[in-house]
Amino acid sequence: MFDRLVSVGFWLFVAVTAVLMFPLAVLIWCLTAWWDRKRVVLHQFTCFWASLYTWFNPFWRVHVQGREHIQPATAYVMIANHSSATDIFLLYRLFRHFKWVSKIENFRVPFIGWNMRLNRYIPLRRGDKQSVLAMLAACRKNLAAGSSVMLFPEGTRSKTDELRPFKGGAFELAQDLSLPLLPILLVGTRQALPKHGLLCGRARMQIRILPPVLPAMLAGKNALEAADQVRSLFVQQLAAVAQ
């Protein structure tokens, strides 16, 4: 019963803060859009907004490790494993500038999705080849302008702790633009909020930012081969955490 009460309170908190924070996001957009082309200020506000949900959930504890691997002036192709909606909240805890690649349905969520549009995050319609091409083009444009992009290379959430196969899009971007990949390992998030579940669980979650994978490390490999190599790195790291 207590778990259900906490979960109801959490989702009420999400709804109320979304209504309250979105007007502030609009105000920040109005004040900064004309000079902050990359929406850096608005993204930092969004990091604060999203972080409220992990800061104030009594069931969740978050530890961040490896921030030193992110160089502020570098544009990265950021990739993370994905097993829970909580992953999104956690990645905002980085407080680093990036553009999300997210399924288009998320952009339709009242207040939260509207804020995603203000931030110029990148929509993707799953299973639509033209949408994939448009997404890759938008990623290239943002990376060339100095903004990192954040992708889940599994494409969707895994129902278990086992990684799904990695798609090649993120690795194609990194290779085409000779940019570093930044692997980010998320641990414990499925226990916090399982796929298709709304009941919050007790979880000690970790964000482990691994050393960048430089273009030279993937030399001679096509995108899918590079994806398999980096997926193996995630598998090794997850196995080490489980020991």
N, C-alpha and C positions, 0 to 999 in steps of 0.2 A: 504493500500500500504506500509506504514512504517513497519508494522508487517512482511510483506513478505520480505522486504529488509533486516530486521534484521535476519530473519530466513535463508535467502540465505547466508548472511554474516557469520552466525554461522556455517552452514554446510561446507562452504568453509574453515573456521577456523579449524574445526575438521579435514578436509582432509589434509590441509597443515601441521598442527601440527603433525598429524600421520606420514606423510612422514619425517618430520624433527626429531621427537622424537625417532622413531624406531631405527635409527643407534646409538643413544646414549644408548638406552636400550641394544643393542647388545654389545656395548663397556663395559657397566657395567657388563653384563653377563660374558664377556670374562675375566674381571678383578677379579670377585668375585666368580664365580661358583665353583672354586676348593676348597674354604674354607667356603663359605656361602651356606651350603647344603639346607637350608630352603628358600633361595632366599629372605631374609629379606631386603637387600639393594635394590634389583631390585623392590621388591614390593613397597618400600617407594618411589622410583622414579616413579613408575606407579601411585601411589597416587597423586604425584605432577602433572603428565601428565594429569590425568583425572580431577583433581581439576581445571585446567585451564579453563575447559568448563563451570563450574559454577561461577568461579571468574570473567570471562570476558563477560558473557552474560548479557546485560544491563536489560533484562526483569526479571532476577532471583535474588532473595535474599535468603540466606540460614542461618538458625540459628541452632546451635548444642547445645544440652542440655544433660547432664548426662554422660559426659566423665569419671567422677570419678567412674562410675560403671565398667569400664574396668581395670582390674589389668594386668599389662604388662606381668607378668610371668605365667599367667593362660591361658590354652587352652580352648576355648569356642566353643560350637556349636552355631554359630550366626544365627539368623533368623530375617527376615524382611518382612513386607508386600510389595506387588508389584503391582503397577498400571501404571508404566511408565518406558520407557527406561532411563529417568532421574534418577531413583532410583540407577542405577549403578554408575553414576557420584557422587551422594550424599554419597554413602557408602564409596567411596574412601576418602571422606573428613574426615573420622575418623582418617586417618593416623595411623592405627593399623594393625598389621600383621595378615593376614588370607589368606586362599586359597578359591577362588571362586568355586562353583559348577555351571556350565553354560552349556546351550545347545550346542551341538557339532558344530552347524552351526556358532556360534560366533567365533570359533577357525579358521574358514576359511576366516574371514574378513581380507583383506590385512593390514599389519602393526599392527593393533590393535589385531587381532586374533593371529598373529605370536608372538606378545609380551605375550599374554596369555600363549602360549606354553612355552616360555622361563621361565615364572614364575611357571610353573608346576601347573597351575590351573587344575581343575578336569572336564573333559567333560562328558556330559550325552546325550544319544540319547533317546529322548522321546518315550515312548511306547515300548521300547525294554527292556525286562526283564533282559537279560544278561548285558546290559549296566548299568541298575540300580544296579545290584549286583556288577559290577566292580566299579561303582561310590562309593558305600557304603564301599567297601574294600579300595579304595584309601583314602576316608575320614578317616577311622579308622587308616590307616597307618600314615597320616599326623597329626591327633590328638595325636596319641601315641608318635610322634616325637616332639610334643610341638607346632604345628601350629594350630591355630583356623581354622574352616571352615565356610564359609558363604553360606547360602541356602535361597531360597525363598520357604517356605513350601506350598504356594498356587500352586506352579509348573509352573504357567504362569501368565501373567499380567491380572488383573481384568479390565473389561471394565467400571466399575463403582466404586464408593467409597465403595461399599459393599465387604467385604472380601469373597474370595472363600474358600471352605473347605480346611483345612490343611492336607497335606499328612503326613504319619507317619515316613518317613525316618529319618528326623532330630531328632525326639524324640527317635527313636530306637537307634541311635548313642549315644545320651546323656545317655540313660539308660544303654546300654550295657557297656559303658566305665566309667560310674559314673562321668560324667562331667557336669558342669553347662551349661544351655541354656542361651543365652543372647538375649532377645527380643529387637528389634530395630524398633521403630515406625517411618514411613515416612509419612509426611503430606504435601499435596499441590502439589505433583509431577504430578498428572494427568493433572492439569491445565497448567503445564509447557510444557508438551509434551504428548498428548494423544496417546493411543495405535493406531498403524497404521497411525499416523499423523506425519508430518514433520514440521508443522507450530508451532513455539515457542509461548507460551502464557505467559502473565505476571503472576508471581507466587511468593508468599512468602512461602518458603518451610522450613520445620522443620525436624530435625533428633533428635528424643528423644530416648536416650539409657535408657532402663528401668533396674531396679535392676535384677540381675541374678536369674533365676529359678534353685534352687539347686536340686540335685537328690532326697533328702528327701521329697521335696514338691510334687513329682510325684510318691512317693512310693505306690506300690500296683496297679498301673494303667498300662495297656498295652500301646503300642505306640499310637494307635488311640485315646484312652481315654486321654492320656497326650496331644495329639494334640488338642483335643477339649477344654481341660482346658486352655491351653495357648492361643488358638484362642479367647476364651472368654475374656481373659485379653486384647488382642488387640482391641476387639470390645468395651470394656469398655473405654479404653484409647481414641479411635477414637471418641466415643460419647462425652467424656469430652471435647475434643478439639473443637468439633462442637458447643458446647454450647456458 
